[in-house]
Amino acid sequence: MVFSVMAGVVIFGYAAWSLVRYVRKTRQGKCAACSLNKTCLSGCSDAAEHRTL
């Protein structure tokens, strides 16, 4: 019984954490949420503006 409760807490806790992380990254936008945003050479409009300046 205790194991079932603990497993449920772990599973739902991870699901909630993943959902919160996803929402935070989507609020930042495509390029800001990317892990390569500092060195990215793709065609992001924000990144392209900073390179031309």
Secondary structure, DSSP 8 states (H G I E B T S, - for coil): -HHHHHHHHHHHHHHHHHHHHHHHHHHH-TTTTSTTTTT--S--HHHHHHHH-
